Each structure stands twice: as structure tokens, then as C-alpha cells.
Amino acid sequence: MDESVIRIDSVSKSFEHRRVLKEVSLDVHGGESVFVCGINGVGKSTLLRIISGLLEPDAGSVRICGHDMANDPEKAKPMLGVISHKSMVYSELTVLENLRFFAGLYGVSEARRRVDEIVEEMGLGPYRYDRAAVLSRGLLQRLSIARSLIHSPTVLLADEPFTGLDSKACSHLVERIAGFIDASHAVVMTTHDANIGLRCCGRVVVLDGGAVVFDGPTEGIDGAEFVKDYVGYARSRG
């Protein structure tokens, strides 16, 4: 598609006297999966929170499928599915109740069928009547992923989506991310496991000092060297 599904233009953000992001600009098109990485505190989660509309930038703008996040959030936000450090589900509701609530919130057609479908896809069938409060960390993460996908978003923002997942669930999520990508859909994700990031994504963006120091395809990257020191690797390629 001609229009970027995500357009980030000169986004900056500071907390107190520390500037976390410095005029970051990125375009993400349909069909792209982008791995954003960098050392702790470099602004990865801050960038995803700004893209999602959970945090306002000090300067710059974000557009989702052509809709400005600041001026037209009611059109921009439904285009997004968000997985974050927090589950963003209601602890006193069951798995089914949570998913039916979010399906209704997003106006999902045939909501009950869609909920039943995603419950099975995420391996939550045996736990459908369990309250979120009693789920293990891994099952809660599966519920969070199901919530993020319930309305079939155009863009999936995944901030450390593999946290708490066992190897089987990790493999399933890798497959789901791969299956999510098509000509009109895109993924932007962070993960501390650079091997998984390179495996999931066709493009990698490295942040250092709050700025983009590398932006290129994962194809051709020396995985071992990248994992050992991705900032050093990025600067050597710049």
C-alpha cells in the first residue's frame, strides 16, 4: 500500500531532565515486521507507548493508517492491537468475560464466534471459566495476546510479548506473528531475546542515545555478532 500504516515524524520525549527519544522518525508499511532493540532505558517501550497513544510525545507526531493519533485517536486506536508489560485485562473477570467485553468494546461482529475461535487458537479452552486473577503468568500473557487480536487490528504492537511464556507458547506466538503479516498488516515489537527478534521480523531498528542508529533488513545480518553487541554492530554498519 502507498500509505504507511505507521508514520512517526520527529518524535521526542523527555522525563524530567532526561531526554529519552530524540526526533525519531520511522515509516512502517503493510507487510513489514519491525524489531526495535537497544540497551535498557534507551526508549523502546516509550516509543511503543507513544505509537499506541498511551503516552503523548513532547514533539512530533504519529499517524496510524493515515489517522493522526493526537487529533483523531478514535479512528487511530482501533487499528492497533497492543501487548505490553501489563496484561490490560480485568482480574475479576473470567477469560471468556474479558474477551467478550473487549469484543463488544471494539464492535466485533459475531463476537461470540470470534471469542470462541481465539480462545481455542491461544490454547485457553480449559481455562475459559477461570478468572484472570488465578491464571499463571504464562496463561495471563496468552489472554493478553488474545485481547490484542480480538478485533483483527491492522497493526500489532508487541512490547516484550514473550515474557512468561513457555517454549511451546513462544513458538505459537512466533507463528501467530508470522501469520499476522500480509500486504496490509504490520508488527512492531521489542524483545530482550535478539535471536527471537531477528527470527520474527524482516526489519530491525536499533535505538541508541534516544535516536535511530540503524534501520535495515534482518536478512544478511550476522546473528551471532548482532546478539553479542547489537549497538556496536549497528554502528559498524552505519
C-alpha positions as CSV (number, residue, x, y, z in Angstrom):
1,M,0.0,0.0,0.0
2,D,1.2,3.6,-0.7
3,E,0.3,5.0,2.7
4,S,2.4,3.9,5.7
5,V,0.4,2.0,8.3
6,I,2.6,3.8,10.9
7,R,4.3,7.1,10.3
8,I,6.4,8.5,13.1
9,D,7.7,12.0,12.4
10,S,10.4,13.6,14.6
11,V,9.1,12.2,17.9
12,S,10.9,13.4,21.0
13,K,10.2,12.6,24.7
14,S,11.8,13.6,28.0
15,F,11.2,12.5,31.5
16,E,12.2,15.3,34.0
17,H,15.6,16.3,32.7
18,R,16.4,13.2,30.7
19,R,15.6,13.1,27.0
20,V,14.6,9.6,26.1
21,L,13.7,10.0,22.5
22,K,15.3,12.5,20.1
23,E,13.5,13.3,16.9
24,V,12.8,9.7,16.0
25,S,11.2,9.2,12.5
26,L,10.1,5.9,11.1
27,D,7.7,4.7,8.4
28,V,6.3,1.2,8.6
29,H,4.3,-0.2,5.7
30,G,1.9,-3.1,5.4
31,G,3.7,-6.4,5.2
32,E,6.5,-5.3,7.5
33,S,7.6,-6.8,10.8
34,V,10.0,-4.5,12.7
35,F,12.2,-5.5,15.7
36,V,13.1,-2.4,17.8
37,C,16.1,-3.0,20.0
38,G,18.6,-1.3,22.2
39,I,20.0,-1.4,25.7
40,N,17.8,-0.9,28.7
41,G,16.5,2.6,29.1
42,V,17.1,3.6,25.5
43,G,13.4,4.4,24.8
44,K,12.0,1.2,23.2
45,S,8.9,0.9,25.4
46,T,8.5,4.6,25.4
47,L,8.3,4.6,21.6
48,L,5.7,1.8,21.5
49,R,3.6,3.6,24.2
50,I,3.7,6.8,22.1
51,I,2.7,4.8,18.9
52,S,-0.2,3.2,20.8
53,G,-1.4,6.6,22.2
54,L,-0.8,5.6,25.8
55,L,1.8,8.4,26.1
56,E,2.0,11.8,24.4
57,P,5.2,12.9,22.8
58,D,6.7,16.2,23.7
59,A,7.2,16.9,20.0
60,G,6.5,15.2,16.7
61,S,3.5,13.2,15.5
62,V,2.3,9.6,15.0
63,R,-0.2,8.6,12.3
64,I,-1.8,5.2,12.1
65,C,-3.3,4.2,8.8
66,G,-3.4,7.9,7.9
67,H,-5.1,9.0,11.2
68,D,-3.3,11.4,13.5
69,M,-3.0,9.8,17.0
70,A,-3.2,13.2,18.8
71,N,-6.1,14.7,16.7
72,D,-8.1,11.7,15.6
73,P,-7.5,9.0,18.3
74,E,-11.0,7.4,17.9
75,K,-10.0,6.4,14.4
76,A,-6.4,5.6,15.0
77,K,-6.6,3.4,18.1
78,P,-9.0,0.7,16.8
79,M,-6.4,0.0,14.1
80,L,-4.0,-1.2,16.9
81,G,-3.6,-4.3,18.9
82,V,-1.3,-3.8,21.9
83,I,0.6,-6.3,24.0
84,S,2.5,-4.6,26.8
85,H,4.2,-5.5,30.1
86,K,0.8,-5.2,31.7
87,S,-1.9,-7.6,30.7
88,M,-4.6,-4.9,30.4
89,V,-7.4,-7.3,31.3
90,Y,-9.8,-7.3,34.3
91,S,-8.6,-9.6,37.0
92,E,-12.1,-10.4,38.4
93,L,-13.5,-11.4,35.1
94,T,-13.1,-14.8,33.5
95,V,-11.2,-15.5,30.3
96,L,-14.5,-15.5,28.4
97,E,-15.9,-12.5,30.1
98,N,-12.7,-10.5,29.4
99,L,-12.7,-11.4,25.7
100,R,-16.4,-10.8,25.3
101,F,-16.0,-7.4,26.9
102,F,-13.2,-6.3,24.6
103,A,-15.0,-7.8,21.6
104,G,-18.0,-5.6,22.5
105,L,-15.8,-2.6,23.1
106,Y,-14.4,-2.8,19.6
107,G,-17.8,-3.7,18.0
108,V,-16.6,-7.1,16.7
109,S,-19.2,-8.7,14.5
110,E,-20.2,-12.3,15.5
111,A,-18.4,-11.6,18.8
112,R,-19.2,-14.9,20.5
113,R,-17.9,-16.9,17.5
114,R,-14.8,-14.8,17.4
115,V,-14.1,-15.2,21.1
116,D,-14.6,-19.0,20.9
117,E,-12.2,-19.0,17.9
118,I,-9.4,-17.1,19.6
119,V,-9.8,-19.0,22.9
120,E,-9.0,-22.2,21.0
121,E,-6.2,-20.6,19.0
122,M,-4.4,-19.4,22.1
123,G,-4.9,-22.7,24.0
124,L,-7.1,-21.1,26.6
125,G,-10.0,-23.6,26.2
126,P,-9.5,-25.4,29.5
127,Y,-9.3,-22.1,31.4
128,R,-12.2,-20.2,29.8
129,Y,-14.2,-20.0,33.0
130,D,-11.2,-19.1,35.2
131,R,-10.8,-15.6,36.5
132,A,-7.8,-13.7,35.1
133,A,-6.6,-13.3,38.7
134,V,-5.9,-17.0,39.2
135,L,-4.1,-17.6,35.8
136,S,-0.4,-18.3,35.8
137,R,1.9,-15.7,34.3
138,G,2.1,-17.6,31.0
139,L,-1.7,-18.1,30.7
140,L,-2.2,-14.4,31.6
141,Q,0.1,-13.5,28.7
142,R,-1.9,-15.7,26.4
143,L,-5.0,-13.9,27.4
144,S,-3.3,-10.6,26.8
145,I,-2.3,-11.7,23.3
146,A,-5.9,-12.9,22.6
147,R,-7.2,-9.5,23.8
148,S,-4.9,-7.7,21.5
149,L,-6.0,-9.7,18.5
150,I,-9.8,-10.0,19.2
151,H,-10.7,-7.1,16.9
152,S,-8.4,-8.1,14.0
153,P,-6.3,-5.0,14.1
154,T,-4.1,-3.7,11.3
155,V,-1.0,-3.1,13.4
156,L,0.2,-5.3,16.3
157,L,2.5,-3.5,18.8
158,A,4.2,-6.1,21.0
159,D,6.4,-4.9,23.9
160,E,8.2,-7.9,25.3
161,P,5.4,-10.3,24.2
162,F,7.3,-13.5,25.1
163,T,7.5,-12.6,28.8
164,G,6.3,-15.5,30.9
165,L,5.7,-17.9,28.0
166,D,7.0,-21.4,27.9
167,S,8.8,-22.7,24.8
168,K,5.6,-24.1,23.3
169,A,3.7,-20.9,23.8
170,C,6.7,-18.9,22.4
171,S,6.7,-21.0,19.3
172,H,3.0,-20.5,18.9
173,L,3.3,-16.7,19.2
174,V,6.1,-16.7,16.6
175,E,3.7,-18.5,14.3
176,R,0.9,-16.0,15.1
177,I,3.2,-13.0,14.4
178,A,4.2,-14.6,11.0
179,G,0.6,-15.3,10.2
180,F,-0.5,-11.8,11.1
181,I,1.7,-10.2,8.4
182,D,0.2,-9.7,5.0
183,A,0.1,-6.8,2.5
184,S,-1.9,-4.6,4.8
185,H,-0.8,-5.6,8.3
186,A,2.3,-4.8,10.3
187,V,4.1,-5.7,13.5
188,V,6.4,-3.6,15.7
189,M,7.9,-5.5,18.6
190,T,10.6,-5.3,21.2
191,T,12.2,-8.3,23.0
192,H,15.3,-8.8,25.0
193,D,15.9,-12.0,23.1
194,A,17.5,-10.7,19.9
195,N,17.5,-14.2,18.3
196,I,13.7,-14.3,18.5
197,G,13.5,-10.7,17.3
198,L,15.6,-11.5,14.2
199,R,13.6,-14.7,13.6
200,C,10.2,-12.9,13.8
201,C,11.0,-9.8,11.9
202,G,12.2,-8.8,8.5
203,R,13.5,-5.4,9.6
204,V,15.5,-4.2,12.6
205,V,15.7,-0.8,14.1
206,V,18.4,-0.1,16.7
207,L,18.0,2.8,19.2
208,D,21.0,4.3,21.0
209,G,21.0,7.6,22.9
210,G,17.3,8.1,22.1
211,A,18.0,8.1,18.3
212,V,17.8,5.6,15.5
213,V,21.4,4.4,14.7
214,F,20.4,1.6,12.4
215,D,17.4,0.7,10.3
216,G,17.7,-2.2,7.8
217,P,16.6,-5.7,6.8
218,T,17.4,-8.6,9.1
219,E,18.4,-10.6,6.0
220,G,22.1,-10.7,5.8
221,I,22.7,-9.7,9.4
222,D,25.3,-11.8,11.2
223,G,23.1,-13.1,14.0
224,A,25.9,-14.1,16.4
225,E,27.6,-10.7,16.1
226,F,24.4,-8.8,16.4
227,V,23.2,-10.7,19.5
228,K,26.6,-10.2,21.2
229,D,26.6,-6.4,20.7
230,Y,23.8,-5.0,18.6
231,V,24.6,-1.3,19.2
232,G,28.3,-1.9,18.2
233,Y,27.1,-4.0,15.2
234,A,24.7,-1.2,14.2
235,R,27.3,1.5,14.4
236,S,29.8,-0.6,12.4
237,R,27.2,-0.8,9.6
238,G,26.4,2.8,9.7
